[in-house]
C-alpha cells in the first residue's frame, strides 16, 4: 500500500490550516471576555455606556524600595484616601532587587497592594541607553535569568506566594524584540505593562492573542508574535495643555514649559489635565489612567511633585463630581476588565472589596527573618479569595487546539476514505 498520497494530503491540510490561522483578525466572535480582549483605541470596549463605567486610576511604582524611598509611599497610600466603596486605595509596585527592603515589600502586600516585578538588576537591556556606552545588550538567556531570579527573590525574601506575582514591566520601558514575553508566559504571569502609546490614542488594556496595529506604540518592536492569555496594560504619553510636546511619563518633565516655575499648582494642573483626557466621554472614554511613579524621583522632590500628586488624589476622592473614580491596582483592574460591572454594582464587586484589617504603614520592619516553618505555611497556604482571583487556568483550551485537532482528524478520515476508494487496488 502506497502511503505517499496520504502523507502528502495530510501535510497539505496542516499547512493550509496554519496559513488560515496566521494574522487572523481579532473580532468579538473569536475574542471574548473573560479570556480575550481585542486592542481598541479611543472607544469603550464594554457593553455599558461610558457614564456607567468607572474611571480606573492605576498608581504604579518603580525603582528601589527601601526606608529612604518609603516615606512618600506612606503619604500616598494613607488610609484616609478611600474609594467610593469606602475601601482604601491600592496600587502596584514593580519591584527589583537593587537596595530593596523585602520587609517593606511584604508590608505593602499585607496592606492589599499588588506586588509585581521587573528584572532583578533593573539594568537597561539595550546598548547605549541614556547615552551610556558600557551596557551590553541582553540575550534571551539574560532575560530568562533576570526574570526568574527576581521572582525567586520575591517568593523567598518576601514570603509572597508565587500565584500572587502576576505582573511584569520591562526595566526603563526598554522593550527588546519582545524577549520578555516568553519567560513571563512560562512563569504564568497574567499581564505585562511595558508598552507606551501616543497620547492621541488611548488604547484600552488588551490581550496579545492577536496581532495589533503598532503604529501608535512608541517603544514596541515590529513583531507579529502573539502570546495567548497574556494581557497588556499600556501606558500613554503625557501631554501639556495648549502644546504639541509630550512626555514619556509623569516624572519626565520635558513637555513642561521651561519659562515657568514648576510649582505645585502647575504640576497639579498637569496631572488633572491628563486625567481629564482619559476620562473624557469623547476621547479616552474612561480608559484606565496608568501613572508611573519613580520612587527615587518622588523621594527627592517631595515638596512639589509629591504634594501635587496628593492634592490630586485628595481632590478626586472628595469631589462629588468624581464618584465614578477608583484608585486600584492593576490586578484589581484586570478582574474588572474580565468581568465588567457598572457603577451601581461596584460597591459589592469582589475584586474591589476590602477586609476589616487595619491598614498600617507606620510599623518599623523587624530585622528577624521568618522561620522555615512560617515560610512553609505561607507558601503552601491558600484561601478561597486567592483561588477565586487566580483565574489564569480558566483558559486551558483558549488556543482553539481542540477545534483544530477535531478538524484535522475529520480531514484525515475523509482523506483515508478517498484514498481507499480511488487508489487502492487500482
PyMOL commands that set and color helices and strands:
alter all, ss='L'
color gray80, all
select helices_A, chain A and resi 4-21+50-52+70-76+102-110+129-131+140-158+162-164+171-173+179-186+264-279+295-300+302-317+320-322+330-338+343-348+350-352+372-380+384-389+392-395+401-422
alter helices_A, ss='H'
color red, helices_A
select strands_A, chain A and resi 55-63+92-95+114-117+167-168+191-192+196-197+206-207+231-232+235-236+238-239+246-247+289-294+325-327
alter strands_A, ss='S'
color yellow, strands_A
deselect
rebuild
show_as cartoon
